[in-house]
Amino acid sequence: MTILKNKRRTSRIEYERTFLSLYEYMTGLIDNFPRRYMEPLGKPMKMLLNEIYDDVTKISDMYVEKEENKARYLACRKAIDGLISLQSWIYLYWILSDGRNGLKWVTEDRRKFMSAYVNKEIYLLAGVMYGLDKQHKYSEIEVQYMYKFMPWDAKKTHFLEKLYELNSLVYPKTIRIPLAQRDEEVSLACRYIRDAFYCAYAANNILPQTKKEYDRRRRLFGEAISDLYRLNRPMLKLFMVHLFSNEDMEKITTLVNESTKYLQGVQASDKERFGGLC
């Protein structure tokens, strides 16, 4: 019994220790961002890291009692969701650190390192969730692991290339907008573009072998398409107040339309390829 108790404690310390290492590493990187990137990129990343830190701490602070299993389970779920959201911000950081936008280039080894740390933490928390709900009474455990990519990897797929270029074009432009003129429309436009790339990239890494995997891939592609449709309203407002030039808006419109067309084409071909999976 003592051995089992010690194992439980070691497991708990492991996911805390793993996240603390990730937290220290990421905040160290963020603190070295150029000043103009602190508000649009560094600040939201730090806020998200702090929220996850708080959630991870709460998981360990709860007593290991049967009646608290569900509360701990939901706390793990919240922390994992935060780590999945963090992935989209890290992907954006990688996109912008191409040497043209003032952010230091992120090497392939650094990208592997970050991906491994995020995935390890998700894996450990998912393990805690499984231990709390072996009978699957609460909900299904679904996670999204992180994949390392380089700029040339995105260019291998038409829709990822367009979405990569869309992020590279819009974010540096919005950073130049004075803080007094940045509003919710700017934040929404950036969020939709960032999330569209993340969902499309995550979906593209799923090669369905089962209906469940196909449904997940289809849902992610659908979310990417929805984000691009949602982009119309905030981008129209930005155009009307002349925050983007006519040339920029023409490029953005072309990239959005082409990305949407390619994504819809993939969905149609997926239905033929994977629609019959059981």
SULJODA-V117201 format. One record per residue. N is the residue number from 1. D_FIRST is the distance of its C-alpha to the first C-alpha in Angstrom with 1 decimal. Layout:
n-><N:N>
d_first-><D_FIRST:D_FIRST>
This chain:
n-><1:2:3:4:5:6:7:8:9:10:11:12:13:14:15:16:17:18:19:20:21:22:23:24:25:26:27:28:29:30:31:32:33:34:35:36:37:38:39:40:41:42:43:44:45:46:47:48:49:50:51:52:53:54:55:56:57:58:59:60:61:62:63:64:65:66:67:68:69:70:71:72:73:74:75:76:77:78:79:80:81:82:83:84:85:86:87:88:89:90:91:92:93:94:95:96:97:98:99:100:101:102:103:104:105:106:107:108:109:110:111:112:113:114:115:116:117:118:119:120:121:122:123:124:125:126:127:128:129:130:131:132:133:134:135:136:137:138:139:140:141:142:143:144:145:146:147:148:149:150:151:152:153:154:155:156:157:158:159:160:161:162:163:164:165:166:167:168:169:170:171:172:173:174:175:176:177:178:179:180:181:182:183:184:185:186:187:188:189:190:191:192:193:194:195:196:197:198:199:200:201:202:203:204:205:206:207:208:209:210:211:212:213:214:215:216:217:218:219:220:221:222:223:224:225:226:227:228:229:230:231:232:233:234:235:236:237:238:239:240:241:242:243:244:245:246:247:248:249:250:251:252:253:254:255:256:257:258:259:260:261:262:263:264:265:266:267:268:269:270:271:272:273:274:275:276:277:278>
d_first-><0.0:3.8:5.4:5.2:6.2:8.7:9.9:10.8:12.6:14.3:15.5:16.9:18.7:20.1:22.1:23.3:24.4:26.1:28.0:29.0:30.5:32.3:33.5:35.0:36.6:38.2:39.4:40.9:42.8:44.0:45.3:47.6:49.1:52.9:53.7:55.2:51.8:49.8:50.7:50.7:47.8:45.9:45.5:44.0:41.6:40.4:40.2:38.0:35.7:35.4:34.5:31.8:30.5:30.4:28.6:25.9:25.3:25.1:22.3:20.0:21.5:20.6:17.6:14.9:16.0:17.1:20.7:20.8:19.9:23.6:24.6:22.2:23.3:26.9:26.4:25.2:28.3:30.6:29.4:29.9:33.3:34.2:33.3:35.5:38.3:37.9:38.7:42.1:43.0:41.9:44.1:47.0:46.5:46.8:49.9:51.6:50.8:53.5:55.7:58.2:56.6:55.9:52.1:51.0:50.5:46.8:46.4:44.7:42.0:41.3:41.1:38.6:36.5:36.6:35.8:32.9:31.3:32.0:30.7:27.4:26.8:27.7:25.4:22.4:23.2:23.9:20.4:19.0:21.5:20.6:16.9:18.2:20.8:20.0:22.5:25.2:26.1:27.1:29.3:29.6:28.2:31.3:31.6:34.5:33.9:36.5:39.1:41.1:44.9:48.1:51.4:52.8:49.9:50.9:54.5:53.6:53.4:56.3:54.4:51.9:54.9:56.7:53.7:52.9:56.6:56.5:53.7:55.5:58.7:57.6:55.0:57.3:60.1:58.2:57.1:60.8:61.3:61.7:58.8:61.3:62.0:58.4:57.4:55.0:57.1:56.5:52.7:52.7:54.8:52.5:49.3:50.8:51.8:48.5:46.5:49.0:48.4:44.6:44.5:47.1:45.3:41.9:43.7:45.5:42.3:41.3:42.9:42.2:41.0:40.1:41.6:38.7:39.3:43.0:42.6:40.6:43.3:46.0:44.4:44.1:47.7:48.8:47.2:49.1:52.3:51.8:51.3:54.6:56.4:55.1:56.5:60.1:60.4:59.1:60.9:64.1:63.9:63.4:66.4:68.5:67.9:68.7:65.4:65.7:68.9:70.5:69.7:66.0:65.8:67.5:65.0:62.1:63.6:64.1:60.5:59.1:61.4:60.7:56.9:57.0:59.3:57.1:53.9:55.7:57.0:53.5:52.3:55.3:54.7:50.9:51.9:53.9:51.4:48.1:49.3:48.9:45.2:42.9>
